[in-house]
């Protein structure tokens, strides 16, 4: 029996995995969720002998049941290849008290590569399976990393265009340069005068615009998403948590069945939701440590049961987490409500209208495995400096938030459970913040000079993704107001 998918906001309208990937967002604005969460069919002692690619197949086939073995294996082999600078794809490195799962060895040196290297292959395969002849327009909002990873994944992929909106003043210089130098005849990058939530809202509004959809169909286009609202983004992220556990077991660091904790720097909630799904697959995960920066809407949610985005938006040194509307939390709400779509829809409507909602005491009991923690910019810098001084290992600013929250959790609870921290970006993406944290003072060096200093400090070679930026020409210069986002899309598509 194929595993089917449905919207978080409706009891009707079941679709296959390939249809969910192709659509990206449900017609009612909800997110696609599996009708049931599957279980691993292999034991950990079998998985621990497998490569990353083999593990990916064993996990993804449980979720993407209408893909044939040949189709899925082809997507996996095309994704996890020499684009990654390490054969392991996602190495585990012990530093200090934790194991860091390095998810930044792909083409754009951020964890988004783990899913966005495979999504174009899943999507084009899904289009063929469903006899879809329209050109796929990938419409994406980014807080910094998704944009470049999606652009790299979809650049010059036949039958697709990709349009990325990013907050013009809300990403790091390296993140922006990575996007605006992107090659590809089908790539379009636009800065907005607003924050990530503005960009994400604008994109969701276009997805829900039926009149726009009709005009696009007449011209032979259809929207899809590369954000983690697309289930095709989320499923590949489940893989690396399974792989991490199996790797710890295979190396004799844990015994079979021994629980581990997982700490994840969290903004849009997709990466930690993938860990939650891995736990439900049967991976022995104890606590899920949800680490927030100063935009601590998720921290407050876990502490109080109330989600409230009515607060100042703070630009921090961990910009990919500068988010007040965590889209993937909707999927968790659906699951902990007992799969009640009407309840989820009501809360999302309240969030849109009032900027807040509350969950019931019964739902809060379902969150017992989550721990919310937060680190401000000073504490983030302290975490970078401290781990470097102790071990010589250099963290980026996002991973440092999770590292700080993990140490905070250990001190508060005394829990000595072995812990995997999702290391979500290379420190080279945030060289200024990282080097200033290590030096303990601001620097007047240029961004590229700081990259050279980071190389000397970390003893890690400068990734190609950064090296090639030195002389790369700026290809995308457009900036618009948030109110003009749809007009920009219409102009690109000549609607």
Beta strands, then each sheet from edge to edge (+ up, - down):
strand 1: 5-7
strand 2: 32-34
strand 3: 92-95
strand 4: 98-102
strand 5: 135-142
strand 6: 160-167
strand 7: 187-192
strand 8: 221-224
strand 9: 260-265
strand 10: 285-292
strand 11: 306-308
strand 12: 356-358
strand 13: 370-374
strand 14: 419-423
strand 15: 479-480
sheet 1: 1+ 2-
sheet 2: 3+ 4- 14- 9- 10- 13-
sheet 3: 8+ 5+ 6+ 7+ 15+
sheet 4: 11+ 12-
end
